[in-house]
Amino acid sequence: MEAVDVRGRFVWHQLMTRDVPGAKKFYSRLVGWKALPWPLDPAYTVCHADAGPVAGIMEIPADLPGEVPSHWLQYIGTRDVDSTAEAAVRAGGSVVKAPSDMQGAGRYAVIKDPQGAVFAIIDPENAKPESTGMPPVGTFSWHELATSDNEAALAFYSALFGWDAMARMDMGPVGVYLIFGTNGVQRGGMYIKPPDNPGPPNWLPYVHVPNADAGYQVALSTGAKGTVPPMDVPGGGRIANMVDPAGAAIAVHSMVANVPAAKPKAAAKPKAAAKVKTKAKAAAKPKKAAPARKKATAKKAVAKRVAKAKKGLKRCVKAAVKKYRAVKKKASKKRSKVVRRKK
């Protein structure tokens, strides 16, 4: 069986936190994930969306410094973890955790890019083919790198994963927002981290939710701190950024379905009618004519209502004129009588 192509894809997301129970409750409410213990390691929590498992939650290892905050770690796919790690070092990056195997997950390593952003690489054991179209609700839809040099960062990741610059958006004083992707699929953006943004360069994952505004309110009501309130983004979607109660940054993204995706549904009618060609042809004319008849009927109905209204208006006008003339005539007679009496 041919291996699934995972190169350059964000295939897993892992929350490393100091409050696992609180994180399970928070994200279950925010995203609707079902948090379940991993059969191979009950201490590791797997978050399930309707589309399947999408993320993991684990306690920050004791061997890490106490100042390491809760954070999300993105896993990017590769079929050769060792060679990719070596290439990262040659390109100016460094290895945080050397390549090693994890039973039931695959071979992985943790890397720091030349600007200081940390990410993981993985050759997953059970990778699924990439879904086409809009990411399902509950999965991750976008990945954003805040860095000190987005062009240099793109060159680094392109060498490792084949990412291409798909668009460069001039954001004025903020600089250029560089959208990257592979195989025609946009995967995220890179921008220059502003001076008032604390911390080193970092990756921010966006999770697809039905309503970003509602998600933002849920987050605030359950202890999160809002960093970017709901706002529109190109393409008709909405986003909002926040820091979860334990201190990990996360963003929500509500998306708008693309219009072209509806075309196959419209094409289903001819397929059903194609079973009997003669009947299909005969039935085609009434279907096409139906809208015309409806329009004609509607126009006639409107015309009748307009004509009726006009007649009613004419009657009202005539009645008003008639009444006015009668009142005027009556007033004229009274004036005549008064004049005769004075004489």
C-alpha positions as CSV (number, residue, x, y, z in Angstrom):
1,M,0.0,0.0,0.0
2,E,1.4,3.4,-1.0
3,A,2.3,5.7,1.9
4,V,0.1,8.8,2.3
5,D,1.9,12.0,1.4
6,V,2.3,14.0,4.6
7,R,5.2,16.3,3.7
8,G,4.5,19.9,4.7
9,R,1.1,19.1,6.2
10,F,0.2,20.0,9.8
11,V,-0.8,16.5,10.9
12,W,-1.1,16.8,14.7
13,H,-1.4,19.5,17.4
14,Q,-0.4,19.0,21.0
15,L,-1.2,21.2,24.0
16,M,1.4,21.1,26.6
17,T,-0.1,22.6,29.8
18,R,0.2,22.8,33.5
19,D,-3.6,22.1,34.0
20,V,-4.7,19.1,32.0
21,P,-8.2,18.7,33.7
22,G,-8.9,22.4,33.2
23,A,-7.7,22.3,29.6
24,K,-10.0,19.3,28.8
25,K,-13.0,21.2,30.2
26,F,-12.1,24.5,28.4
27,Y,-11.6,23.1,25.0
28,S,-14.6,20.8,25.2
29,R,-16.7,23.9,25.7
30,L,-14.8,26.1,23.2
31,V,-14.5,23.6,20.3
32,G,-16.8,20.7,21.2
33,W,-14.0,18.2,21.4
34,K,-14.5,14.9,23.2
35,A,-11.5,14.4,25.5
36,L,-10.6,10.8,26.0
37,P,-7.5,9.0,27.5
38,W,-5.2,7.5,24.9
39,P,-5.4,3.7,25.2
40,L,-1.5,3.4,24.9
41,D,-1.0,6.0,27.6
42,P,-3.9,7.0,29.8
43,A,-2.0,10.1,31.0
44,Y,-2.2,11.5,27.5
45,T,-5.5,12.9,26.4
46,V,-6.7,12.7,22.8
47,C,-9.3,15.3,21.6
48,H,-11.8,14.0,19.1
49,A,-13.9,16.0,16.7
50,D,-16.6,14.6,14.5
51,A,-13.9,14.1,11.8
52,G,-11.8,12.0,14.2
53,P,-8.8,12.6,16.6
54,V,-7.3,16.0,16.0
55,A,-5.2,17.0,19.0
56,G,-3.5,15.8,22.2
57,I,-3.2,17.3,25.7
58,M,-0.4,16.5,28.1
59,E,1.3,17.8,31.2
60,I,4.4,19.8,30.6
61,P,7.3,17.4,31.4
62,A,9.0,17.9,34.7
63,D,12.4,18.1,33.0
64,L,11.5,21.4,31.3
65,P,12.2,24.7,33.0
66,G,9.5,26.0,35.3
67,E,9.3,29.2,33.3
68,V,8.1,27.3,30.1
69,P,4.5,28.4,29.7
70,S,1.6,26.3,28.5
71,H,1.7,26.3,24.7
72,W,0.5,24.5,21.5
73,L,3.1,22.5,19.5
74,Q,2.4,21.9,15.8
75,Y,3.6,18.7,14.2
76,I,4.5,19.0,10.5
77,G,4.7,15.9,8.4
78,T,7.8,14.3,6.8
79,R,8.6,10.8,5.7
80,D,12.2,11.1,6.9
81,V,12.5,12.6,10.4
82,D,16.2,12.2,10.8
83,S,17.1,13.8,7.4
84,T,14.7,16.6,8.0
85,A,16.2,17.3,11.4
86,E,19.7,17.4,9.9
87,A,18.6,19.7,7.1
88,A,17.0,22.0,9.7
89,V,20.4,22.3,11.5
90,R,22.2,22.9,8.3
91,A,19.7,25.7,7.5
92,G,20.4,27.5,10.8
93,G,17.9,25.8,13.1
94,S,18.5,23.6,16.1
95,V,17.2,20.3,17.5
96,V,15.3,20.6,20.8
97,K,14.5,16.9,21.1
98,A,16.4,14.4,19.0
99,P,14.5,12.0,16.7
100,S,12.9,9.2,18.6
101,D,10.1,6.7,18.2
102,M,6.8,6.8,20.0
103,Q,4.7,3.6,20.0
104,G,1.4,4.1,18.2
105,A,2.3,7.6,16.9
106,G,5.5,7.4,14.8
107,R,8.9,8.9,14.7
108,Y,9.3,12.5,15.7
109,A,11.6,15.3,16.7
110,V,11.3,18.8,18.1
111,I,13.0,21.7,16.2
112,K,13.6,25.4,16.7
113,D,13.8,27.5,13.5
114,P,16.6,30.1,13.0
115,Q,14.3,32.9,14.3
116,G,13.4,30.9,17.5
117,A,10.0,29.4,16.8
118,V,9.6,25.8,18.1
119,F,7.7,23.1,16.1
120,A,7.8,19.4,15.8
121,I,8.2,17.1,12.8
122,I,6.7,13.6,12.6
123,D,6.5,10.6,10.3
124,P,3.0,9.4,11.5
125,E,2.1,5.7,11.7
126,N,-1.5,6.1,10.7
127,A,-1.7,9.2,8.4
128,K,-5.0,9.8,6.6
129,P,-5.1,11.4,3.1
130,E,-5.7,15.1,3.2
131,S,-9.3,16.1,2.9
132,T,-10.3,18.5,0.1
133,G,-12.4,21.6,0.5
134,M,-13.1,23.4,3.7
135,P,-11.6,21.9,6.9
136,P,-14.3,20.2,9.0
137,V,-15.5,21.9,12.1
138,G,-13.4,21.0,15.0
139,T,-10.2,20.6,13.0
140,F,-7.4,23.1,12.5
141,S,-7.9,25.4,9.6
142,W,-4.9,27.9,9.7
143,H,-1.4,28.2,11.2
144,E,0.3,31.5,11.8
145,L,3.9,32.3,12.4
146,A,4.9,35.5,14.3
147,T,8.6,35.9,13.5
148,S,11.4,38.4,13.3
149,D,11.9,37.8,9.5
150,N,9.1,36.2,7.5
151,E,11.0,36.0,4.3
152,A,13.9,34.2,5.9
153,A,11.5,31.9,7.8
154,L,9.7,31.0,4.5
155,A,13.1,30.1,2.9
156,F,13.8,27.8,5.9
157,Y,10.5,26.0,5.9
158,S,10.4,25.8,2.1
159,A,13.8,23.9,2.1
160,L,12.3,21.4,4.6
161,F,8.8,21.0,3.4
162,G,8.5,22.5,0.0
163,W,6.2,25.4,1.0
164,D,5.6,28.1,-1.5
165,A,4.7,31.8,-1.1
166,M,1.1,31.9,-2.4
167,A,0.4,35.6,-1.7
168,R,2.0,38.6,-0.1
169,M,-0.5,41.1,1.5
170,D,0.7,44.6,2.3
171,M,-0.6,45.3,5.8
172,G,0.7,48.9,5.9
173,P,2.7,49.7,9.1
174,V,2.4,46.1,10.2
175,G,4.3,45.0,7.1
176,V,3.7,42.1,4.7
177,Y,1.5,39.1,5.6
178,L,3.0,36.2,3.7
179,I,0.6,33.4,2.9
180,F,2.2,30.0,2.3
181,G,1.1,26.6,1.1
182,T,1.7,23.5,-1.0
183,N,0.0,21.9,-4.0
184,G,-2.3,25.0,-4.3
185,V,-3.5,24.7,-0.7
186,Q,-3.1,27.6,1.6
187,R,-1.8,26.4,5.0
188,G,-1.1,29.6,6.9
189,G,0.6,33.0,7.1
190,M,3.8,34.6,8.4
191,Y,4.2,38.1,9.6
192,I,6.8,40.3,11.5
193,K,6.1,40.1,15.2
194,P,5.5,43.7,16.5
195,P,7.7,45.0,19.3
196,D,4.7,45.0,21.8
197,N,4.1,41.3,21.2
198,P,5.9,39.6,24.1
199,G,7.8,36.4,23.9
200,P,10.0,34.8,21.2
201,P,8.7,34.0,17.6
202,N,6.0,31.4,17.8
203,W,3.3,29.4,15.9
204,L,-0.4,30.0,16.6
205,P,-3.0,27.4,15.5
206,Y,-6.5,28.3,14.4
207,V,-9.3,25.8,15.0
208,H,-12.4,25.8,12.9
209,V,-15.6,26.6,14.9
210,P,-19.2,27.3,13.7
211,N,-19.2,30.9,15.0
212,A,-16.0,32.8,16.0
213,D,-18.0,35.4,17.9
214,A,-19.8,32.9,20.0
215,G,-16.6,31.0,20.6
216,Y,-14.9,34.1,21.8
217,Q,-17.6,34.8,24.3
218,V,-17.5,31.2,25.5
219,A,-13.7,31.5,26.0
220,L,-14.0,34.7,28.0
221,S,-16.8,33.3,30.1
222,T,-14.6,30.3,31.0
223,G,-11.5,32.1,32.1
224,A,-9.6,32.9,28.9
225,K,-8.1,36.3,28.1
226,G,-9.0,37.9,24.8
227,T,-6.1,39.2,22.7
228,V,-7.8,39.9,19.4
229,P,-11.6,40.3,19.4
230,P,-13.7,38.9,16.6
231,M,-12.9,40.4,13.2
232,D,-13.4,39.8,9.5
233,V,-10.7,38.2,7.3
234,P,-10.4,37.9,3.5
235,G,-12.7,35.2,2.2
236,G,-15.7,36.0,4.3
237,G,-14.5,34.3,7.5
238,R,-14.2,35.6,11.1
239,I,-11.4,35.0,13.6
240,A,-10.7,35.7,17.2
241,N,-7.5,35.2,19.3
242,M,-7.2,34.4,23.0
243,V,-5.1,32.9,25.7
244,D,-6.6,29.9,27.5
245,P,-6.9,29.9,31.3
246,A,-3.5,28.1,31.7
247,G,-1.7,30.6,29.4
248,A,-1.6,28.9,25.9
249,A,-2.4,31.0,22.9
250,I,-5.2,29.7,20.6
251,A,-7.4,31.2,17.8
252,V,-10.8,30.3,16.5
253,H,-11.9,30.6,12.9
254,S,-15.3,30.5,11.4
255,M,-15.3,29.9,7.7
256,V,-17.7,30.5,4.8
257,A,-18.2,27.7,2.3
258,N,-16.9,28.3,-1.2
259,V,-19.6,28.9,-3.9
260,P,-17.9,26.4,-6.4
261,A,-18.4,23.6,-3.9
262,A,-22.2,23.7,-4.5
263,K,-21.8,22.9,-8.3
264,P,-21.8,19.1,-7.9
265,K,-25.2,19.3,-6.1
266,A,-26.7,21.2,-9.0
267,A,-25.3,18.7,-11.5
268,A,-27.1,15.8,-9.7
269,K,-30.4,16.5,-11.4
270,P,-29.3,15.7,-14.9
271,K,-27.7,12.4,-13.7
272,A,-31.1,11.3,-12.2
273,A,-32.9,12.3,-15.4
274,A,-30.4,10.6,-17.6
275,K,-31.7,7.1,-16.8
276,V,-34.3,7.5,-19.6
277,K,-33.1,9.9,-22.2
278,T,-36.4,10.4,-24.0
279,K,-38.2,11.2,-20.7
280,A,-35.3,13.4,-19.6
281,K,-35.6,15.4,-22.8
282,A,-39.3,15.7,-22.6
283,A,-39.2,16.7,-19.0
284,A,-36.5,19.2,-19.6
285,K,-38.8,21.7,-21.4
286,P,-41.4,22.0,-18.6
287,K,-38.7,22.5,-16.0
288,K,-37.2,25.3,-18.0
289,A,-40.5,26.8,-18.8
290,A,-41.7,26.6,-15.2
291,P,-39.8,29.6,-14.0
292,A,-41.1,31.6,-16.9
293,R,-44.7,30.6,-16.1
294,K,-44.2,31.5,-12.5
295,K,-42.7,34.8,-13.4
296,A,-45.6,35.5,-15.9
297,T,-48.2,34.5,-13.3
298,A,-46.4,36.7,-10.7
299,K,-46.3,39.6,-13.1
300,K,-50.0,39.2,-13.9
301,A,-50.9,39.1,-10.2
302,V,-48.8,42.2,-9.6
303,A,-50.4,44.0,-12.6
304,K,-53.9,43.1,-11.3
305,R,-53.0,44.5,-7.9
306,V,-51.6,47.6,-9.4
307,A,-54.6,48.1,-11.6
308,K,-57.0,47.5,-8.7
309,A,-55.0,50.0,-6.6
310,K,-55.2,52.6,-9.3
311,K,-58.9,52.2,-9.7
312,G,-59.3,52.5,-5.9
313,L,-57.2,55.6,-5.9
314,K,-59.2,57.1,-8.8
315,R,-62.4,56.4,-6.9
316,C,-61.0,58.1,-3.7
317,V,-59.9,61.1,-5.7
318,K,-63.3,61.4,-7.4
319,A,-65.0,61.1,-4.1
320,A,-62.8,63.7,-2.5
321,V,-63.3,66.1,-5.4
322,K,-67.0,65.6,-5.4
323,K,-67.1,66.2,-1.6
324,Y,-65.0,69.3,-2.0
325,R,-67.3,70.7,-4.7
326,A,-70.3,70.0,-2.6
327,V,-68.8,71.7,0.4
328,K,-67.7,74.6,-1.7
329,K,-71.2,74.9,-3.3
330,K,-72.9,74.8,0.1
331,A,-70.5,77.5,1.5
332,S,-71.2,79.7,-1.6
333,K,-75.0,79.5,-1.0
334,K,-74.5,80.5,2.7
335,R,-72.4,83.5,1.6
336,S,-75.2,84.5,-0.9
337,K,-77.8,84.4,1.8
338,V,-75.7,86.5,4.1
339,V,-75.2,89.1,1.4
340,R,-79.0,89.3,0.6
341,R,-79.8,89.7,4.3
342,K,-77.4,92.7,4.6
343,K,-78.9,94.4,1.7
